[in-house]
Amino acid sequence: MMVTNDTDLMSSHQKIIESEKSLNIARWFRNFVYLPWYTRKCFNTEVRAQISNAVQQAEQDHAGEIQVIIEGHLPLDIALRGNTRLRAKQLFAEYGVWDTAYNSGVLLYINLCERKVEIVADRGIDHFVTSEHWNTICDNITALLKQKQYSAGVISGIEQIGQVLNQYYDKKIKDLGNELNNQAIFL
């Protein structure tokens, strides 16, 4: 019988974090030379309003919450030692997506420089949805982004996440209002 204490768990957790933080000079350089105007070009004021409306519509009739964060490039320290998944988890925590009454927050994170889409779901919904299903939504968004259909890609992803939330959150659950801002956050 093997006994595991908190110190062993902490050190194994640290090993997992460190393994995710591999040094990547090419990713760092790609993010270093990214031009911020490109994000503004892809997501003008009209597209930003469409995204907000899509979030509002996708959150109708259930207690689920969607937060969209679109980032032009990774911060350079994360670009060197981290990845988009690590960044999405960091933003999930920083922006309090986990802090909803029914643990129903879902973060849709898009990084334009890396051309990556990540979904981080709180435990209340992630318990019911397989990672393969989330990955399918990410792949659908990525395909549209590669075709330079930025608005369509993000809105399609929001709608798909809304459908997932609608399946698992009973319409009779008391709606506590809008717990997360419907406007996308641009970094």
Disulfide bonds with the S-S distance in Angstrom:
none
